[in-house]
């Protein structure tokens, strides 16, 4: 009995992948379609889906290939690809491994140019408000270009012919090829360290868009825009427009035109200097004539002819002021003396010794009055006390009892005022002056109102 062999999923996927990789028709396939689901992580790889009206396929472009792109892929963009068709083992799906990519219907370089131009323009790098004016009479001009090309010769010839007193300093660089961008940036950095520069010209001769491409680089554009002195861009011919032209402060159609823009003509400068000399001479002459007229006018004035006339009114006023000052000073002194005397008199009146003596006399009088009043009060109160004591003694029951009267109380120690308060056999207490008697009622003998039994 034969044994069945089962493949694992991984083994089957690897087998299919080897079939794909071994098929020459699936290597270097030229294919076009629309980009969708575009993803560009920090790794530099590009992941997207390539689709047409009927189907779609996953695609990846690794950073090694994506770094050579001249444009920025976007969703919805129609592109033409050269890719290998293979299987991604982890998911078991076939996909495109892109080696090259071009926009469909428009050149990659032109698209990249337009994209970078729009980006920098939106940032404000090309704003006219940031453009600087060129110095009218530059002494030191820097030039960034190839040392072997005709550009430097044209610029030096034109500058020396028009303005020989200006010095030209070359900062050599490569203007095309793979090393052009870093070479141009290095030349810009070197030139920026020269504090004596008044102006910079950067440029090269004409050529194709590929040959001029170094001047469409973003780093070059930013370095030009941030350069410390004004920059003239002179790249290619008049019809060639690069990103560097927009980043510079001024664009010249050719390198020769850049030199003509950078420096004035020496004859024009001489004519201007002569014109200024003539104008200055005229201005000095007019100013001298005016000052002479002013001097003559002042010399003929009464101030210089009769200076005493100018002083006399002030002298008279000074005398009046002196007299007024003396008079008012005397009045102030007199008022001060009167005030001093008044204060002295007041001080005498308010002398503490006098005040104390007066207060002492007043205190003695008050003490005498207090003693007299107190004595009178004591005597008055003593007399009132004696009278009250006499009245109290006269009304005292003891006084009455001393005359033979007594007080009678019942068993409840209540004063008996009427015979109705007792009855036969009750115990009573008879209070005499010197003793109390306990008695018993044996009989009541009633009296009438006249006191008879």
C-alpha positions in Angstrom: 0.0 0.0 0.0 1.5 3.3 -1.1 2.0 6.2 1.4 0.5 9.6 0.4 2.9 12.6 0.8 1.5 16.0 1.9 3.2 19.3 1.3 3.3 22.0 3.9 2.0 25.5 3.0 5.6 26.9 3.2 7.0 24.2 1.0 4.3 24.8 -1.7 4.8 28.6 -1.5 8.6 28.2 -1.9 8.1 25.9 -4.9 5.8 28.4 -6.6 8.2 31.2 -5.8 11.1 29.3 -7.5 8.9 28.8 -10.5 8.2 32.5 -10.7 11.9 33.4 -10.2 13.0 30.9 -12.8 10.6 32.2 -15.5 12.4 34.7 -17.8 9.1 36.1 -18.9 8.4 37.3 -15.3 11.7 39.1 -15.0 12.1 42.8 -16.1 8.4 43.0 -17.0 7.3 46.3 -18.5 3.9 47.2 -17.1 1.8 50.4 -16.6 -1.1 51.3 -14.5 -2.4 53.6 -11.8 -0.9 54.0 -8.3 -3.2 53.5 -5.3 -2.8 52.7 -1.6 0.6 54.4 -1.6 2.7 54.1 1.6 6.2 55.5 2.1 7.5 54.6 5.6 10.7 56.0 7.1 12.7 53.0 5.8 12.6 54.6 2.3 10.7 51.7 0.7 7.7 52.4 -1.4 4.6 50.2 -1.1 1.6 50.6 -3.4 -1.0 48.9 -5.5 -0.9 49.0 -9.3 -4.3 48.8 -10.9 -6.3 49.2 -14.1 -10.0 49.1 -14.8 -10.3 45.3 -14.2 -7.7 44.2 -11.7 -4.9 45.2 -9.3 -1.6 43.8 -8.0 0.6 44.7 -5.0 4.0 46.3 -5.7 7.0 47.3 -3.7 10.0 49.4 -4.6 12.9 49.1 -2.2 14.9 52.1 -1.1 17.9 51.2 -3.2 15.7 51.7 -6.3 13.4 54.4 -4.9 16.4 56.7 -4.2 17.0 57.2 -7.9 13.5 58.5 -8.6 13.4 62.0 -10.0 9.8 62.6 -9.0 7.5 61.9 -6.0 4.9 59.1 -6.6 1.3 60.0 -5.7 -2.0 58.2 -5.5 -3.9 58.4 -8.8 -0.7 58.9 -10.9 -0.3 56.9 -14.1 3.1 55.2 -14.2 5.2 52.9 -16.3 7.2 50.3 -14.4 10.0 47.8 -15.0 9.6 45.0 -12.4 10.1 41.4 -11.5 7.1 39.3 -10.7 7.6 37.1 -7.6 5.8 35.6 -4.6 5.9 37.1 -1.1 6.3 34.0 1.0 4.8 35.3 4.2 1.4 36.0 2.6 1.6 33.6 -0.3 0.7 36.4 -2.7 2.5 37.3 -5.9 3.6 41.0 -6.3 5.7 43.3 -8.3 9.3 44.1 -7.3 9.8 47.5 -9.0 13.2 48.4 -10.4 12.4 51.5 -12.4 9.4 53.9 -12.5 8.5 56.7 -14.9 5.4 58.8 -15.1 3.1 57.9 -18.0 2.6 60.7 -20.4 5.1 63.2 -18.8 8.8 63.1 -18.2 10.0 62.2 -14.8 12.4 65.1 -14.5 9.8 67.6 -15.6 7.4 66.2 -13.1 10.0 66.3 -10.3 10.8 69.9 -11.3 7.1 70.9 -11.0 6.6 69.1 -7.7 9.7 70.8 -6.1 8.7 74.1 -7.5 5.2 73.9 -6.1 6.6 72.7 -2.7 9.1 75.5 -2.3 6.7 78.1 -3.6 4.1 77.1 -1.0 6.8 77.4 1.7 7.3 81.0 0.6 10.9 80.5 -0.5 10.3 82.4 -3.8 8.3 85.3 -2.3 9.3 88.6 -3.8 9.2 90.3 -0.4 12.3 88.2 0.4 14.3 89.3 -2.6 17.2 91.7 -1.8 18.4 94.6 -3.9 21.8 94.4 -5.6 24.6 96.6 -4.4 25.0 99.5 -6.8 28.9 99.5 -6.7 30.1 96.0 -5.6 33.8 95.7 -4.9 34.1 91.9 -4.5 32.0 89.6 -6.6 32.0 85.8 -6.1 31.3 83.4 -9.0 30.3 79.7 -8.6 30.7 77.8 -11.8 33.0 75.4 -13.5 36.7 76.7 -13.7 37.2 75.3 -17.2 34.0 76.5 -18.9 33.3 79.6 -20.9 31.1 81.1 -18.2 33.9 82.3 -15.9 35.7 83.8 -18.9 32.6 85.6 -20.1 31.8 87.0 -16.6 35.4 88.2 -16.0 35.7 89.7 -19.5 32.4 91.6 -19.2 33.0 92.7 -15.6 36.6 93.9 -16.3 35.4 95.8 -19.4 32.5 97.5 -17.6 33.8 98.0 -14.1 37.6 97.2 -13.8 37.8 98.2 -10.1 35.7 95.2 -9.1 37.5 92.0 -8.1 36.2 88.6 -9.2 36.6 85.5 -7.0 36.0 82.1 -8.4 34.6 79.3 -6.2 35.0 76.3 -8.6 32.5 73.4 -8.6 31.2 70.7 -10.9 28.0 71.8 -12.7 26.7 68.5 -14.0 26.8 64.8 -13.2 26.4 62.8 -10.0 28.8 65.0 -8.0 27.4 68.3 -9.1 25.0 68.8 -6.2 27.4 68.2 -3.4 30.1 70.2 -5.3 27.8 73.2 -5.7 26.7 73.1 -2.0 30.3 73.0 -0.9 31.2 76.0 -3.1 28.2 77.9 -1.6 29.3 77.1 1.9 32.9 78.2 1.2 31.7 81.5 -0.4 29.3 82.2 2.5 32.3 82.3 4.8 33.9 85.2 2.8 32.6 88.3 4.7 34.1 90.6 2.1 31.7 89.5 -0.7 29.2 92.0 -1.9 27.4 89.9 -4.5 27.4 86.3 -5.8 26.8 84.9 -9.4 26.0 81.2 -9.8 25.6 79.7 -13.2 26.7 77.6 -16.1 26.2 77.4 -19.8 23.3 75.9 -21.7 22.4 72.2 -21.9 19.6 69.6 -21.7 17.4 69.3 -18.6 19.5 66.4 -17.5 22.7 68.5 -17.7 21.1 71.4 -15.8 19.4 69.1 -13.2 21.9 70.0 -10.4 20.4 73.5 -10.3 16.9 72.0 -9.8 18.0 70.3 -6.5 16.2 71.2 -3.3 19.3 71.6 -1.2 20.9 73.9 -3.8 17.8 76.0 -3.9 17.7 76.4 -0.1 21.4 77.2 0.1 21.0 80.0 -2.5 17.9 81.4 -0.7 19.8 81.6 2.6 23.0 83.0 1.2 24.2 86.0 3.2 24.5 88.4 0.2 22.3 88.9 -2.9 22.6 86.1 -5.5 22.2 86.3 -9.3 21.3 83.1 -11.1 22.6 82.6 -14.6 21.9 79.0 -15.5 21.8 78.0 -19.2 20.2 80.1 -21.9 17.3 82.5 -21.7 14.8 79.8 -22.3 16.2 77.6 -19.5 14.5 78.2 -16.2 15.6 76.3 -13.1 14.7 76.1 -9.4 17.9 78.1 -8.7 16.5 81.0 -10.8 13.4 81.2 -8.5 15.5 80.9 -5.3 18.0 83.6 -6.3 17.4 87.3 -5.7 17.6 88.0 -9.5 17.7 85.8 -12.6 19.9 86.7 -15.6 19.2 85.2 -19.0 22.9 84.4 -19.6 26.1 84.6 -17.6 27.2 87.6 -19.7 24.0 89.3 -18.8 24.6 88.5 -15.2 27.9 90.3 -15.3 26.3 93.3 -16.9 23.6 93.4 -14.2 26.1 92.9 -11.4 28.3 95.9 -12.2 27.7 99.4 -13.5 29.6 100.7 -16.6 32.6 102.7 -15.6 31.8 105.5 -18.0 28.4 105.8 -16.5 30.0 106.0 -13.1 32.4 108.6 -14.2 29.6 110.7 -15.8 27.6 110.4 -12.6 30.6 111.4 -10.5 31.2 114.4 -12.8 27.5 115.3 -12.6 27.6 115.0 -8.8 30.8 117.2 -8.7 29.1 119.9 -10.8 26.0 119.7 -8.6 28.1 119.8 -5.5 30.0 122.8 -6.8 26.8 124.7 -7.6 25.4 123.8 -4.2 28.5 125.1 -2.4 28.5 128.3 -4.5 24.9 128.9 -3.8 25.4 128.2 -0.1 28.4 130.6 0.1 26.4 133.3 -1.6 23.5 132.8 0.7 25.8 132.8 3.8 27.4 136.0 2.5 24.0 137.7 2.2 23.1 136.6 5.6 26.4 137.9 7.0 25.9 141.2 5.3 22.4 141.4 6.6 23.6 140.7 10.1 26.5 143.2 9.8 24.1 145.9 8.7 21.6 145.3 11.5 21.3 147.7 14.4 22.7 145.1 16.8 26.1 145.3 15.3 26.0 149.0 14.4 24.8 150.2 17.8 25.1 147.3 20.3 24.3 149.7 23.2 20.8 150.1 21.9 20.3 146.4 22.5 21.6 146.6 26.0 19.9 149.7 27.3 16.4 148.3 27.7 17.7 145.3 29.5 19.9 147.5 31.8 16.8 149.5 32.7 14.8 146.4 33.4 17.7 145.1 35.5 17.6 148.2 37.7 13.9 147.9 38.2 14.2 144.3 39.1 17.0 145.1 41.6 14.9 147.8 43.2 11.9 145.5 43.4 14.1 142.7 44.9 15.5 145.1 47.6 12.0 146.3 48.5 10.4 142.9 48.7 13.4 141.5 50.6 13.0 144.3 53.2 9.3 143.5 53.5 10.0 139.8 54.0 12.6 140.5 56.7 10.1 142.9 58.5 7.3 140.3 58.4 9.7 137.7 59.7 10.7 139.9 62.6 7.1 140.6 63.6 6.3 136.9 63.4 9.4 136.2 65.6 8.2 138.6 68.2 4.7 137.1 68.3 6.2 133.7 68.6 8.4 134.9 71.5 5.4 136.4 73.3 3.4 133.2 72.8 6.4 131.2 74.1 6.5 133.2 77.3 2.8 132.7 77.8 3.1 129.1 77.2 6.3 128.7 79.4 6.0 125.3 81.2 7.1 126.9 84.5 4.2 129.4 84.5 1.8 126.7 83.4 2.9 124.4 86.3 2.6 127.3 88.9 -0.9 128.1 87.7 -1.9 124.5 87.8 -0.5 124.1 91.3 -2.5 127.1 92.6 -5.6 125.7 91.0 -4.9 122.3 92.6 -4.5 123.8 96.1 -7.8 125.7 95.7 -9.5 122.5 94.6 -8.1 120.6 97.6 -9.4 123.3 100.0 -12.8 123.2 98.4 -12.8 119.4 98.7 -11.8 119.4 102.3 -14.5 122.0 103.2 -17.1 120.2 101.2 -16.2 116.8 102.8 -16.3 118.3 106.3 -19.7 119.9 105.7 -20.9 116.6 104.3 -19.7 114.6 107.3 -21.3 117.1 109.8 -24.6 117.0 107.8 -24.6 113.2 107.7 -23.7 113.1 111.5 -26.7 115.3 112.4 -29.0 113.2 110.2 -27.7 110.0 111.9 -28.3 111.4 115.4 -31.8 112.4 114.4 -32.6 109.1 112.9 -31.2 107.2 115.9 -33.3 109.3 118.3 -36.4 108.6 116.2 -35.5 104.9 116.1 -35.0 104.8 119.8 -38.3 106.5 120.4 -40.1 104.0 118.3 -38.2 100.9 119.6 -40.4 98.2 121.4 -37.7 97.9 124.0 -38.2 101.5 124.9 -41.9 100.9 125.4 -41.2 97.8 127.4 -38.9 99.8 129.6 -42.0 101.7 130.7 -43.7 98.5 131.9 -45.2 97.2 128.6 -44.6 93.6 127.3 -45.2 91.6 124.1 -47.2 88.4 124.0 -46.6 85.6 121.4 -48.5 82.4 120.8 -47.0 78.9 120.4 -46.2 79.7 116.8 -44.2 82.7 118.0 -46.7 85.1 116.4 -47.4 88.4 118.1 -50.8 88.4 119.7 -52.7 91.5 118.9 -56.3 90.3 119.6 -57.9 88.0 122.1 -59.4 86.1 119.2 -55.9 84.7 118.5 -56.0 82.6 121.8 -58.4 80.5 123.8 -58.4 79.0 127.2 -55.6 76.5 127.9 -53.2 77.9 125.1 -49.6 78.4 126.0 -48.4 82.0 125.4 -45.0 83.7 125.8 -44.8 87.1 127.6 -41.7 89.0 126.6 -40.5 91.5 129.1 -37.4 93.8 128.8 -35.2 91.4 130.7 -36.9 88.0 130.3 -39.6 85.9 128.6 -42.5 84.3 130.7 -44.2 81.1 129.5 -47.8 81.3 130.7 -51.1 79.4 130.2 -54.5 81.1 129.5 -56.9 80.1 132.1 -59.7 82.5 131.2 -60.4 85.3 128.8 -62.0 88.5 130.2 -63.4 90.4 127.2 -63.6 94.3 127.2 -65.7 96.6 125.2 -64.5 99.5 123.1 -64.3 101.7 126.2 -62.1 99.2 128.0 -64.7 98.0 130.5 -65.4 94.3 131.4 
